[in-house]
Amino acid sequence: MAGPLCFVLDGRQVEVPDDGCSLLEALRDRLHVRSGKDGCSPQGQCGCCTVLVDGQARVACVTPTRRVAGREVTTVEGLGDADRWAAAFTAAGASQCGFCTPGIVVRLSGAARRGPLTPAAIDQALLAHLCRCTGWQTIREAALAVAGGAGAASPPGGSRDLAAATERAAIEGRTAQQVGDHVALGRGGFADDAAPADALVAVRSATGKWVVGETLADARSAAAKVQGRRTTVALTWPLEVPPGRWDRTLSTTWVEPGYVEADASWCAPGGEPASPLANGGAFGGKVASEVAAVARRLADEHGRAVRVLYAREDAVRLGPKRPPLAAGVRRDGSGVVRVVRTPGVADAIRAVATAFEIEEVDVPGPPTSVAVRGAGWVEAAVLLSSLGEGPDTVRAPSGGEASAVVAADGTVSVRVRAGRPLDHIVFRSYCIGAAHMALGWVRSEGIAVDEAGEPQDLTIRSFGILRAVDTPSIEVTIEDGSGPPVNGSDAVFAAVAAAAWRAAGHPERWPAG
């Protein structure tokens, strides 16, 4: 065994074993600095683990620790301006789950030291990052506020009621969420962040067996797992539009929810496992995740706390997708929808389209679920809205209402009503994020699935999620309501999808880009 590796971490000298681990593993598992996150497991593609090495931004998950020996590493904890960035993110609604934002803050802070943070410089910096929640616009706004010296213009605890903001976040995220400066700095309470330092680590092997090791590196080595890749296989549309005379037709493909925090849990023997939902609802993608049950079982088997971690490709292969469908509708609102067989999908479609005939079809492919954001009813609402002249207006089963228009220059304008807003900043942020997701769904998102039904796109960048530079301006008008607060961002998701489809000329297949 070689001697220890020494480097400076956030201003203090540290040493870790020279055991071939990545810098991210050294930070999280040896030094217990867990602000940097593992979102791509590890593919160097999401930016969640970004640190500064001698002042230059690096993704820690693919940086061998040996490369930083004798150098200076800075995480978000070591930034002198971290509090100012956190206040700006909270004021703008630029962090929702907070999983990706520590890495974004580190990169933007580093960029600000080298030159002015212009809009172009911000977008260039964000090219290295992936955020599923916010839709980028609020992150841009927070960065510009810091650049202009107005980072704490609307401090939490001043003009805002953070309890109300937290309530609105939970309604939109459909799980308990936190709001505050600590969230932007990665302290939102994610499952793997709270695991004991001496916990065993369990990962899935290529054969599906859970392999346990003393460290993540040990477990991954024992699992002998080959890192997933992006495929050259083309997208397919698994269902054909039903025969008939239709005024509008639509076919969708397999779509990955794309949550950035892969499924994770940990449990002590005889204890309750940590929830994989943590500070984010994963857009319904983790509702039935196995990791909590596996953590409880393995902890009892080994008599020690066990961390259970999905790799990114595990989440793609095993996590639920939107059920693909193919539909034809008539001007009178009747039609036929063929959809991949999924429990509850027929009821979800009928919730907004009572005149649709529904044909469920067995198709080889990854799991599907109606728990994924608006699955079934959103597609039905979009089809019905397409028969009108616009603007596209949708009322969600939850009671939220939204209308949307995509202008010729790409600008998206949204109006939303969902009872009492509670907190306009948080509500606006979730609506912008929903609009961003809708634009990507219509224009670019989809994963390749082979004839046997196996997903082939296994990297987080292969899902087609819109980058910051590809995301247009999104204008949100919130209509104050006197009724009880209900979810509004799902209605925005549906309305913007309908408006984006209209702007594209209603092509039969999504993604249309």
Buried (B, 14 or more C-beta within 10 A) or exposed (E): EEEEBBBBBBEEEBBBBBBEBBBBBBBBBBBEBBBBBBBBBBBBBBBBBBBBBEEEBBBBBBBEBBEBBEEBBBBBBBBEBBEBBBBBBBBBBBBBBBBBBBBBBBBBBBBBEEEEBEEEBBBEBBEBBBBBBBBBBBBBBBBBBBBEEBBBBBBBEEEBEBEBBBBBBBBBBBBBBBBBBBBBBBBBBBBBBEBEEEBBBBBBBEEEEBBBBEBBBBBBBEBEBEBBEBBEBEBBBBBEBBEEEBBBBBBBBBBBBBBBBBBBBBBBBEEEBBBBBBBBBBBBBBBEBBBBEBBBBBBBEBEBBBBBBBBBBBBBBBBBBBBBBBBBBBEEEBBBBBBBEBEEBBEBBBBBBEEBEBBBBEBEBBEBBBBBBBBBBBBBBBBBBBBEEBBBBBBBBBBBBBBBBBEEEBEBBBBBBBBBBBBBBBBBBBBBBBBBBBBBBBBBBBBBBEEEEBBBBBBBBBBBBBBBEBBBEBBBEBEEBEEEBBBBBBBBBBBBBBBBBBBBEBBBBBBBB
